[in-house]
Amino acid sequence: MLVTCNLPLAASVIAADKWSGVDESVVNKYAKEHGREAKEPLINTDQGDLLLFVFLLAGTIGGFMAGYYWRVLIEKKNRDRE
């Protein structure tokens, strides 16, 4: 019974490998039609965990800013209620 229930899931995983992303199927197609070729990005975030590090850095900076200005944020909300 367990195998029977998981068969549709396995079929969808195998079928997912056949689908390409929007960049590959749409954007590259129209770029080639108009005489433009894809170039490597200036900062390639596909290598390793660079993209995760960028999000971590942005979250850390945002957290420190929110923590630093927490009293200002709270006092402004309290003034609006009165």
N, CA, C and O atoms as a MOPAC input file, in Angstrom:
PM7 MOZYME 1SCF
protein

 N      0.81900 1    -1.18700 1     0.00000 1
 C      0.00000 1     0.00000 1     0.00000 1
 C      0.86900 1     1.25900 1     0.00000 1
 O      0.53600 1     2.24200 1    -0.66200 1
 N      1.96200 1     1.23200 1     0.72800 1
 C      2.86300 1     2.37900 1     0.78300 1
 C      3.47700 1     2.65800 1    -0.57900 1
 O      3.58800 1     3.81700 1    -0.97700 1
 N      3.87600 1     1.62100 1    -1.29800 1
 C      4.45000 1     1.77700 1    -2.63400 1
 C      3.41200 1     2.33500 1    -3.59200 1
 O      3.72600 1     3.21000 1    -4.39900 1
 N      2.18800 1     1.84900 1    -3.51800 1
 C      1.11000 1     2.30000 1    -4.39700 1
 C      0.79700 1     3.77700 1    -4.17600 1
 O      0.52800 1     4.49700 1    -5.13800 1
 N      0.82600 1     4.23100 1    -2.95400 1
 C      0.53700 1     5.63900 1    -2.65200 1
 C      1.64700 1     6.55700 1    -3.13100 1
 O      1.37300 1     7.70800 1    -3.47100 1
 N      2.88000 1     6.09800 1    -3.17200 1
 C      4.00500 1     6.94000 1    -3.55300 1
 C      4.33400 1     6.89800 1    -5.03700 1
 O      5.20200 1     7.65000 1    -5.48000 1
 N      3.68900 1     6.06400 1    -5.81400 1
 C      3.95700 1     5.99700 1    -7.25100 1
 C      3.67300 1     7.31100 1    -7.97700 1
 O      4.50600 1     7.72700 1    -8.78200 1
 N      2.54700 1     7.99000 1    -7.74100 1
 C      2.33400 1     9.28100 1    -8.41800 1
 C      3.39000 1    10.31400 1    -8.05700 1
 O      3.77700 1    11.12600 1    -8.89800 1
 N      3.85400 1    10.29200 1    -6.82700 1
 C      4.89900 1    11.22000 1    -6.40600 1
 C      6.19800 1    10.94800 1    -7.15000 1
 O      6.86500 1    11.88400 1    -7.59000 1
 N      6.55800 1     9.70000 1    -7.29400 1
 C      7.78100 1     9.34300 1    -8.01700 1
 C      7.67900 1     9.73400 1    -9.48500 1
 O      8.66400 1    10.18300 1   -10.07100 1
 N      6.51800 1     9.57500 1   -10.08400 1
 C      6.32500 1     9.94200 1   -11.48900 1
 C      6.46700 1    11.44500 1   -11.67900 1
 O      7.02100 1    11.88800 1   -12.68500 1
 N      5.97700 1    12.23300 1   -10.73300 1
 C      6.08800 1    13.68300 1   -10.87000 1
 C      7.53300 1    14.14700 1   -10.70200 1
 O      7.93600 1    15.12300 1   -11.33500 1
 N      8.31000 1    13.47900 1    -9.87500 1
 C      9.71700 1    13.83500 1    -9.70400 1
 C     10.49200 1    13.53300 1   -10.97800 1
 O     11.33600 1    14.33000 1   -11.38800 1
 N     10.22500 1    12.41900 1   -11.59600 1
 C     10.90600 1    12.06600 1   -12.84100 1
 C     10.50400 1    13.02500 1   -13.95500 1
 O     11.35200 1    13.42100 1   -14.75500 1
 N      9.23200 1    13.40700 1   -14.02500 1
 C      8.75500 1    14.32800 1   -15.06100 1
 C      9.29900 1    15.73100 1   -14.85600 1
 O      9.42000 1    16.48400 1   -15.82300 1
 N      9.63000 1    16.10400 1   -13.63500 1
 C     10.12000 1    17.46000 1   -13.36600 1
 C     11.47000 1    17.70900 1   -14.02200 1
 O     11.79000 1    18.85800 1   -14.32800 1
 N     12.26200 1    16.68700 1   -14.24500 1
 C     13.56300 1    16.86500 1   -14.87700 1
 C     13.43500 1    17.29500 1   -16.33300 1
 O     14.38200 1    17.85800 1   -16.88300 1
 N     12.29700 1    17.04700 1   -16.97400 1
 C     12.10900 1    17.36900 1   -18.37600 1
 C     11.77000 1    18.83900 1   -18.59600 1
 O     11.95900 1    19.35000 1   -19.69900 1
 N     11.28200 1    19.51800 1   -17.58800 1
 C     10.85300 1    20.89800 1   -17.72500 1
 C     12.02600 1    21.84600 1   -17.53900 1
 O     12.83100 1    21.66900 1   -16.62400 1
 N     12.12600 1    22.83600 1   -18.38800 1
 C     13.18500 1    23.83100 1   -18.24000 1
 C     12.59000 1    25.09500 1   -17.63000 1
 O     11.37300 1    25.28200 1   -17.61500 1
 N     13.45900 1    25.94600 1   -17.13600 1
 C     13.00700 1    27.17900 1   -16.50300 1
 C     12.59700 1    28.22900 1   -17.51100 1
 O     12.78900 1    28.05900 1   -18.71500 1
 N     12.03200 1    29.31300 1   -17.01600 1
 C     11.58400 1    30.40800 1   -17.87800 1
 C     12.77200 1    31.04200 1   -18.60400 1
 O     12.66100 1    31.39700 1   -19.77700 1
 N     13.89300 1    31.18400 1   -17.92200 1
 C     15.06400 1    31.78000 1   -18.56200 1
 C     15.50300 1    30.97600 1   -19.77800 1
 O     15.81200 1    31.54200 1   -20.82600 1
 N     15.52900 1    29.67600 1   -19.63500 1
 C     15.98900 1    28.82700 1   -20.72800 1
 C     14.98000 1    28.76600 1   -21.86400 1
 O     15.36400 1    28.82300 1   -23.03300 1
 N     13.70900 1    28.65300 1   -21.54400 1
 C     12.71400 1    28.40900 1   -22.58600 1
 C     12.17300 1    29.68000 1   -23.22700 1
 O     11.88900 1    29.67200 1   -24.42500 1
 N     12.02100 1    30.75600 1   -22.49300 1
 C     11.38900 1    31.95300 1   -23.04400 1
 C     12.40300 1    33.06700 1   -23.29900 1
 O     12.51800 1    33.55400 1   -24.42300 1
 N     13.12500 1    33.46400 1   -22.28100 1
 C     14.00500 1    34.62000 1   -22.38800 1
 C     15.12200 1    34.36800 1   -23.40100 1
 O     15.38600 1    35.21800 1   -24.25200 1
 N     15.77600 1    33.21500 1   -23.31900 1
 C     16.85400 1    32.91900 1   -24.27300 1
 C     16.33400 1    32.82200 1   -25.70100 1
 O     17.02500 1    33.21700 1   -26.64000 1
 N     15.13800 1    32.30800 1   -25.86900 1
 C     14.55100 1    32.18300 1   -27.20900 1
 C     14.37900 1    33.55600 1   -27.84300 1
 O     14.79700 1    33.76700 1   -28.98200 1
 N     13.77500 1    34.48500 1   -27.12500 1
 C     13.54800 1    35.81900 1   -27.67600 1
 C     14.85000 1    36.60600 1   -27.80700 1
 O     14.98800 1    37.42300 1   -28.71700 1
 N     15.78500 1    36.37300 1   -26.92600 1
 C     17.07500 1    37.05400 1   -27.03500 1
 C     17.79900 1    36.61600 1   -28.30600 1
 O     18.37300 1    37.45100 1   -29.00400 1
 N     17.78000 1    35.32900 1   -28.61200 1
 C     18.42000 1    34.84200 1   -29.83200 1
 C     17.71300 1    35.36300 1   -31.07600 1
 O     18.36600 1    35.64900 1   -32.07900 1
 N     16.37500 1    35.49100 1   -31.02700 1
 C     15.62900 1    36.03000 1   -32.16900 1
 C     16.02300 1    37.47200 1   -32.47200 1
 O     15.99200 1    37.89800 1   -33.62600 1
 N     16.38700 1    38.20900 1   -31.45100 1
 C     16.73700 1    39.61900 1   -31.62100 1
 C     18.24600 1    39.85000 1   -31.66700 1
 O     18.70700 1    40.98500 1   -31.54200 1
 N     19.00100 1    38.79000 1   -31.84300 1
 C     20.44500 1    38.91500 1   -32.04000 1
 C     21.25900 1    39.14100 1   -30.78800 1
 O     22.37800 1    39.64600 1   -30.87500 1
 N     20.75100 1    38.79600 1   -29.65500 1
 C     21.50100 1    38.96100 1   -28.40100 1
 C     21.77400 1    37.59100 1   -27.81400 1
 O     20.90700 1    36.71700 1   -27.83300 1
 N     22.94800 1    37.40600 1   -27.30500 1
 C     23.31900 1    36.14500 1   -26.66000 1
 C     23.40600 1    36.34900 1   -25.15100 1
 O     23.66300 1    37.45200 1   -24.66900 1
 N     23.18900 1    35.28500 1   -24.43700 1
 C     23.27500 1    35.34500 1   -22.97200 1
 C     24.72200 1    35.54400 1   -22.55000 1
 O     25.63900 1    34.94700 1   -23.11500 1
 N     24.91100 1    36.39900 1   -21.53900 1
 C     26.24300 1    36.64500 1   -20.99500 1
 C     26.28700 1    36.15400 1   -19.55700 1
 O     25.25500 1    36.00400 1   -18.90200 1
 N     27.47000 1    35.91400 1   -19.09100 1
 C     27.65200 1    35.55000 1   -17.69500 1
 C     27.36100 1    36.77400 1   -16.82900 1
 O     27.74000 1    37.88500 1   -17.19700 1
 N     26.69800 1    36.59400 1   -15.69200 1
 C     26.42200 1    37.73700 1   -14.81800 1
 C     27.70300 1    38.27900 1   -14.19300 1
 O     28.69500 1    37.56400 1   -14.05100 1
 N     27.66000 1    39.55200 1   -13.82400 1
 C     28.82000 1    40.18500 1   -13.20700 1
 C     29.17200 1    39.49900 1   -11.88500 1
 O     30.33900 1    39.21000 1   -11.62100 1
 N     28.17400 1    39.24800 1   -11.07300 1
 C     28.35100 1    38.50500 1    -9.82700 1
 C     27.50000 1    37.25300 1    -9.94100 1
 O     26.27200 1    37.33200 1    -9.89200 1
 N     28.12900 1    36.11100 1   -10.09100 1
 C     27.41800 1    34.85300 1   -10.28400 1
 C     27.01800 1    34.29600 1    -8.92700 1
 O     27.85900 1    33.79800 1    -8.17800 1
 N     25.72200 1    34.38400 1    -8.61500 1
 C     25.23800 1    33.91800 1    -7.31300 1
 C     24.90400 1    32.43800 1    -7.32600 1
 O     24.46200 1    31.90400 1    -6.30900 1
 N     25.10100 1    31.76500 1    -8.44200 1
 C     24.82000 1    30.33400 1    -8.50600 1
 C     25.95400 1    29.50000 1    -7.93500 1
 O     25.80700 1    28.28800 1    -7.78000 1
 N     27.05700 1    30.11000 1    -7.62500 1
 C     28.21000 1    29.37300 1    -7.11500 1
 C     28.14000 1    29.27700 1    -5.59600 1
 O     28.17600 1    30.29100 1    -4.89900 1
 N     28.04400 1    28.09400 1    -5.10800 1
 C     28.08400 1    27.87100 1    -3.66700 1
 C     26.92900 1    28.52800 1    -2.94300 1
 O     25.79200 1    28.50700 1    -3.41400 1
 N     27.22500 1    29.10800 1    -1.80200 1
 C     26.20700 1    29.70600 1    -0.95300 1
 C     26.26800 1    31.22400 1    -0.96700 1
 O     25.90800 1    31.85900 1     0.02400 1
 N     26.71300 1    31.81900 1    -2.06100 1
 C     26.84000 1    33.26700 1    -2.13000 1
 C     25.48700 1    33.95500 1    -1.98200 1
 O     25.37800 1    34.95900 1    -1.27800 1
 N     24.45900 1    33.42800 1    -2.63800 1
 C     23.13500 1    34.03200 1    -2.54600 1
 C     22.59200 1    33.94600 1    -1.12000 1
 O     21.97500 1    34.89600 1    -0.63700 1
 N     22.81100 1    32.83100 1    -0.45100 1
 C     22.38500 1    32.70600 1     0.94500 1
 C     23.12000 1    33.69600 1     1.83600 1
 O     22.53400 1    34.26800 1     2.75500 1
 N     24.40300 1    33.89600 1     1.56400 1
 C     25.18100 1    34.84900 1     2.34500 1
 C     24.67000 1    36.26400 1     2.14500 1
 O     24.62100 1    37.04000 1     3.09900 1
 N     24.28700 1    36.61700 1     0.92100 1
 C     23.76300 1    37.95600 1     0.64900 1
 C     22.45900 1    38.17500 1     1.41700 1
 O     22.26700 1    39.23600 1     2.01000 1
 N     21.55500 1    37.18000 1     1.41400 1
 C     20.31600 1    37.30300 1     2.16400 1
 C     20.58500 1    37.36900 1     3.66900 1
 O     19.92000 1    38.12300 1     4.37900 1
 N     21.54500 1    36.59600 1     4.15800 1
 C     21.90200 1    36.64600 1     5.57100 1
 C     22.42300 1    38.02900 1     5.94200 1
 O     22.05600 1    38.57400 1     6.98300 1
 N     23.26700 1    38.59100 1     5.10400 1
 C     23.82600 1    39.91600 1     5.36000 1
 C     22.73300 1    40.97800 1     5.36400 1
 O     22.71800 1    41.84700 1     6.23600 1
 N     21.81600 1    40.91800 1     4.39600 1
 C     20.71900 1    41.88700 1     4.33900 1
 C     19.80600 1    41.74300 1     5.55400 1
 O     19.35800 1    42.74800 1     6.10500 1
 N     19.52600 1    40.52900 1     5.97600 1
 C     18.69900 1    40.30900 1     7.15700 1
 C     19.36100 1    40.80100 1     8.42600 1
 O     18.70000 1    41.34600 1     9.31000 1
 N     20.67000 1    40.61000 1     8.51500 1
 C     21.41400 1    41.07600 1     9.68700 1
 C     21.40100 1    42.59400 1     9.75900 1
 O     21.15800 1    43.16000 1    10.82400 1
 N     21.65600 1    43.25200 1     8.64900 1
 C     21.64800 1    44.72200 1     8.61800 1
 C     20.25300 1    45.24000 1     8.95100 1
 O     20.11200 1    46.17600 1     9.73800 1
 N     19.21500 1    44.63500 1     8.35600 1
 C     17.84700 1    45.05100 1     8.65400 1
 C     17.49200 1    44.82000 1    10.11000 1
 O     16.80300 1    45.64300 1    10.71400 1
 N     17.94800 1    43.71900 1    10.68500 1
 C     17.68000 1    43.42800 1    12.09300 1
 C     18.35200 1    44.41800 1    13.02400 1
 O     17.74900 1    44.86500 1    14.00000 1
 N     19.59300 1    44.76100 1    12.73000 1
 C     20.28600 1    45.74400 1    13.56100 1
 C     19.62300 1    47.12000 1    13.45300 1
 O     19.50200 1    47.83500 1    14.44700 1
 N     19.19700 1    47.48300 1    12.24900 1
 C     18.52800 1    48.77800 1    12.08400 1
 C     17.19600 1    48.80800 1    12.82300 1
 O     16.87400 1    49.79800 1    13.48000 1
 N     16.42100 1    47.73400 1    12.72200 1
 C     15.14000 1    47.67300 1    13.43700 1
 C     15.36900 1    47.68000 1    14.94800 1
 O     14.61900 1    48.32200 1    15.68300 1
 N     16.39200 1    46.97700 1    15.41700 1
 C     16.69300 1    46.97000 1    16.84100 1
 C     17.16500 1    48.32000 1    17.34100 1
 O     16.80400 1    48.73500 1    18.44200 1
 N     17.96300 1    49.00800 1    16.54800 1
 C     18.48300 1    50.31300 1    16.93600 1
 C     17.35900 1    51.34300 1    17.02200 1
 O     17.33500 1    52.16900 1    17.93500 1
 N     16.43200 1    51.29100 1    16.07300 1
 C     15.34200 1    52.25500 1    16.03000 1
 C     14.04700 1    51.70400 1    16.62500 1
 O     12.97300 1    52.23600 1    16.34400 1
 N     14.12400 1    50.65300 1    17.43900 1
 C     12.93400 1    50.02200 1    17.99900 1
 C     12.10800 1    51.00500 1    18.82000 1
 O     10.88600 1    51.05300 1    18.68000 1
 N     12.75300 1    51.78000 1    19.66500 1
 C     12.03000 1    52.72500 1    20.51900 1
 C     11.32300 1    53.77600 1    19.67200 1
 O     10.18600 1    54.14500 1    19.96900 1
 N     11.97200 1    54.25400 1    18.63600 1
 C     11.34400 1    55.23400 1    17.74900 1
 C     10.12900 1    54.62400 1    17.06900 1
 O      9.09300 1    55.27900 1    16.95200 1
 N     10.24100 1    53.38100 1    16.62000 1
 C      9.12000 1    52.71800 1    15.96000 1
 C      7.94200 1    52.52400 1    16.90300 1
 O      6.79800 1    52.75500 1    16.51200 1
 N      8.19900 1    52.10300 1    18.13400 1
 C      7.14800 1    51.84300 1    19.11300 1
 C      6.50300 1    53.14600 1    19.57100 1
 O      5.27900 1    53.21900 1    19.67500 1
 N      7.31000 1    54.18300 1    19.85100 1
 C      6.75200 1    55.45100 1    20.30000 1
 C      5.87200 1    56.07700 1    19.23400 1
 O      4.85400 1    56.68700 1    19.55900 1
 N      6.23900 1    55.94000 1    17.98700 1
 C      5.43500 1    56.50300 1    16.90600 1
 C      4.08300 1    55.79600 1    16.85000 1
 O      3.06100 1    56.45000 1    16.64100 1
 N      4.05300 1    54.48400 1    17.03100 1
 C      2.79000 1    53.75400 1    17.03400 1
 C      1.92300 1    54.20300 1    18.21900 1
 O      0.71100 1    54.35400 1    18.06700 1
 N      2.52000 1    54.41700 1    19.38500 1
 C      1.76600 1    54.83400 1    20.55400 1
 C      1.18900 1    56.24100 1    20.38300 1
 O      0.07900 1    56.51800 1    20.83600 1
 N      1.94400 1    57.12600 1    19.73100 1
 C      1.44600 1    58.48100 1    19.48200 1
 C      0.27700 1    58.45200 1    18.51200 1
 O     -0.66700 1    59.22900 1    18.65700 1
 N      0.32600 1    57.56800 1    17.52700 1
 C     -0.76500 1    57.47500 1    16.55800 1
 C     -2.04600 1    56.98400 1    17.20600 1
 O     -3.12900 1    57.36000 1    16.75600 1
 N     -1.97200 1    56.16900 1    18.23000 1
 C     -3.15800 1    55.62100 1    18.89400 1
 C     -3.85900 1    56.67500 1    19.74700 1
 O     -5.07400 1    56.61200 1    19.93600 1
 N     -3.11100 1    57.63200 1    20.25700 1
 C     -3.69100 1    58.63600 1    21.17000 1
 C     -4.42500 1    59.71700 1    20.43600 1
 O     -4.96500 1    60.63000 1    21.06100 1

